[in-house]
Every structure is written in C-alpha cells, then in structure tokens.
C-alpha cells in the first residue's frame, strides 16, 4: 500500500466531507465494511492520507482478489489447472481457433511453455492441432467441444459471483461504476508526463 500516493489534497481543493453517523464513520445509517475500519485505523497514523483514494483503491484490490479466489476454485472444481483454463480462455477468445504464436502472444509465454500446455490439453481431448489450410507448414490449434464445455463451466462460476456481487447495484449504478472505472483506467493507460527537475524549470 503506497500511502504516499494517497495523500489528501489541500483542504481548500477538496469538497466538504459528509457528516458521519453510521458504523465505522459511514455517512448516515449505511453499514460499514472492512475497508472503513482499515481507513479509520490508518488516518491517525497518516494524517495526510486521502480516505477516499485509500478506500477506493483498497476496495478494488479486495474485489479483484476475491474474484481471483472464486475463479481458482471454480477452475479446480471442474478439473482444470489455472494455466489450462487460461489457455482455453485465450483460445475461446479467438473464436476457438488460433496459431501457437498467437497464443504465445496472448499468454506472454515462451514457445516451449506454450507447446507443453498444448500437448497436455490435446491429451485431455480439449484441443486438436491440425495443419493449417492456408500454410501446410503451420499448425492451427482448435478448441474441441469437450474443451469448450470445460472452459464454459469454469467460467460460469466466476460469472455467477460477478452477477451476485454487482447485483446489489441498480443497472444505472453499474453503468456509472463502469464509466468511472474507465476514466481511471484511461489514466493508467496514458503515460504520465515526466516531472521536470528544478534545474530544468524556467
């Protein structure tokens, strides 16, 4: 947790906070979550901590970790290793057919690692490797019905939990949340301008 990156703006640049009244400092009668206690505990230690930034980042981290655990359990429940599911997932995302080099790029793996994964999946009947119709020197990887079923069943576990968790929000609230996160991610995807050193400033 980089508390230095979550410092509050000067008081004049920040809108007034709502009065507290709920558990752990939540506005009104709204119930508090684990993160409220986390922020409350750290604010006396780091008075410059921006509670809104700390709360948002901590909640995003906890949600990501929770869905990751659900995903791993769902994959295991259907007899798949995580790396097997990841490979089937990328293959399904390409319409069920791809070249090994495309999968290497999608998975960011070395050629030998992808070859080992494909051999295992082929033995399990989840994929087939056939000569390409366009270039007989090339091999295409194709998802079988069994592979698609295994991938889809494991994926459904995560999908059900995502719908359960976000189901507490109304459709317009989910749309707003998605729009706000898009703005945040655009800041991540846009490189920040390098800070100028004092000696370089005019």
C-alpha positions in Angstrom: 0.0 0.0 0.0 1.6 3.3 -1.2 0.2 5.7 1.3 2.3 8.5 0.0 0.4 8.3 -3.3 -2.9 8.6 -1.5 -2.4 11.8 0.4 -5.2 14.3 0.7 -5.4 17.4 -1.4 -5.1 20.7 0.5 -8.4 21.4 2.4 -9.4 24.2 0.0 -9.2 21.8 -3.0 -11.4 19.1 -1.6 -15.2 19.2 -1.3 -16.5 19.0 2.3 -17.0 15.5 3.6 -20.4 14.3 4.6 -21.1 14.1 8.4 -20.5 10.7 9.9 -23.2 8.8 11.7 -23.1 5.1 10.6 -20.8 2.3 11.7 -17.0 3.0 11.4 -17.6 6.5 10.2 -20.0 5.8 7.4 -22.4 8.5 6.4 -26.0 8.1 7.8 -27.1 4.6 8.6 -25.2 2.9 5.8 -23.4 -0.2 7.1 -19.6 -0.2 7.1 -17.3 -2.7 5.5 -13.8 -3.9 6.4 -12.2 -1.1 4.4 -13.9 1.5 6.6 -12.1 0.1 9.6 -8.9 0.0 7.7 -9.1 3.6 6.7 -10.1 4.7 10.2 -7.2 2.8 11.7 -4.6 4.4 9.4 -5.8 8.0 9.4 -4.3 8.9 12.8 -1.1 7.3 11.7 -1.0 9.1 8.4 -3.0 12.4 8.7 -2.2 13.3 5.1 -4.0 10.1 3.9 -6.8 10.8 1.5 -9.6 8.5 2.8 -11.5 8.4 -0.5 -8.5 7.3 -2.5 -7.4 4.8 0.1 -10.9 3.5 0.3 -11.4 3.1 -3.4 -8.0 1.5 -4.1 -8.4 -0.9 -1.1 -11.9 -2.0 -2.2 -10.7 -2.5 -5.8 -7.9 -4.7 -4.6 -10.1 -6.7 -2.3 -12.7 -7.3 -5.0 -10.0 -8.4 -7.5 -8.5 -10.8 -5.0 -12.0 -12.2 -4.1 -12.9 -12.8 -7.7 -9.5 -14.4 -8.3 -10.1 -16.9 -5.5 -13.5 -17.7 -6.8 -12.0 -18.2 -10.3 -9.3 -20.5 -9.0 -11.8 -22.6 -7.0 -14.2 -22.8 -9.9 -11.4 -23.9 -12.2 -10.3 -26.6 -9.8 -13.9 -27.8 -9.3 -14.1 -28.7 -13.0 -10.7 -30.5 -13.0 -8.7 -27.8 -14.7 -5.3 -26.3 -13.7 -5.2 -22.5 -13.8 -2.8 -22.5 -16.7 -5.0 -24.9 -18.6 -8.0 -22.6 -18.1 -6.0 -19.6 -19.2 -5.0 -21.3 -22.4 -8.6 -22.4 -23.2 -9.8 -18.9 -22.3 -7.5 -17.2 -24.8 -8.3 -19.8 -27.5 -12.0 -19.3 -27.0 -11.5 -15.6 -27.2 -10.1 -16.0 -30.7 -13.2 -17.8 -31.8 -11.9 -21.3 -30.9 -9.1 -21.4 -33.4 -5.6 -19.8 -33.3 -1.9 -20.4 -34.1 0.6 -21.3 -31.4 2.3 -17.9 -32.0 -1.0 -16.1 -31.4 -1.5 -17.9 -28.1 2.1 -17.2 -27.1 1.5 -13.5 -27.6 -1.8 -13.6 -25.7 -0.4 -15.6 -22.8 3.0 -13.8 -22.8 4.9 -17.1 -22.7 8.0 -18.6 -24.2 7.4 -21.0 -27.1 8.4 -24.1 -25.1 5.9 -23.2 -22.4 3.0 -22.9 -24.9 4.0 -26.2 -26.6 3.9 -28.0 -23.2 0.4 -26.6 -22.4 -0.9 -27.6 -25.8 0.4 -31.1 -25.5 -1.4 -31.6 -22.2 -4.6 -30.1 -23.4 -4.5 -32.3 -26.5 -4.0 -35.4 -24.4 -7.1 -34.4 -22.4 -9.1 -34.0 -25.6 -9.7 -30.3 -25.1 -7.9 -29.2 -28.3 -6.7 -30.6 -31.6 -3.7 -29.5 -33.6 -4.0 -29.7 -37.3 -2.0 -28.5 -40.3 -3.2 -25.1 -41.5 -5.3 -24.9 -44.6 -3.5 -21.7 -45.6 0.1 -22.9 -44.9 0.8 -26.6 -44.5 4.0 -25.8 -42.6 1.9 -24.1 -39.9 -0.2 -25.8 -37.2 -3.5 -24.5 -36.1 -4.9 -25.1 -32.6 -8.7 -25.7 -32.4 -10.9 -25.9 -29.4 -12.9 -29.2 -29.2 -16.5 -29.5 -27.9 -15.1 -31.0 -24.6 -12.6 -28.2 -24.2 -15.3 -25.5 -24.8 -17.6 -27.2 -22.3 -14.9 -27.4 -19.6 -13.9 -23.7 -20.2 -17.5 -22.5 -20.2 -18.5 -24.4 -17.0 -15.5 -23.0 -15.1 -16.2 -19.5 -16.5 -19.8 -19.7 -15.3 -18.6 -20.0 -11.7 -17.0 -16.6 -11.9 -19.8 -15.1 -13.9 -22.4 -16.1 -11.2 -20.3 -14.5 -8.5 -19.8 -11.3 -10.5 -23.5 -11.1 -11.0 -24.2 -11.7 -7.3 -21.7 -9.1 -6.2 -22.6 -6.4 -8.6 -26.3 -7.3 -8.4 -26.5 -5.1 -5.3 -26.3 -2.1 -7.7 -29.1 -1.0 -9.9 -28.4 -1.1 -13.7 -27.8 2.6 -13.9 -25.4 2.4 -10.9 -23.4 -0.5 -12.6 -23.2 1.7 -15.8 -21.9 4.6 -13.7 -19.4 2.4 -11.9 -18.1 1.1 -15.3 -17.9 4.6 -16.7 -15.9 5.9 -13.6 -13.5 2.9 -13.8 -13.0 3.6 -17.5 -11.8 7.1 -16.6 -9.4 5.7 -14.0 -8.1 3.1 -16.4 -7.6 5.7 -19.1 -5.3 7.5 -16.7 -3.4 4.2 -16.2 -3.1 3.6 -19.9 -1.9 7.1 -20.7 1.7 7.6 -19.7 2.2 10.4 -17.2 4.4 13.3 -18.3 7.8 13.1 -16.6 8.3 15.6 -13.9 10.8 18.3 -14.6 13.7 18.7 -12.3 14.1 22.0 -10.5 17.2 22.7 -12.6 15.2 22.2 -15.8 12.4 24.6 -14.9 12.4 28.0 -16.4 
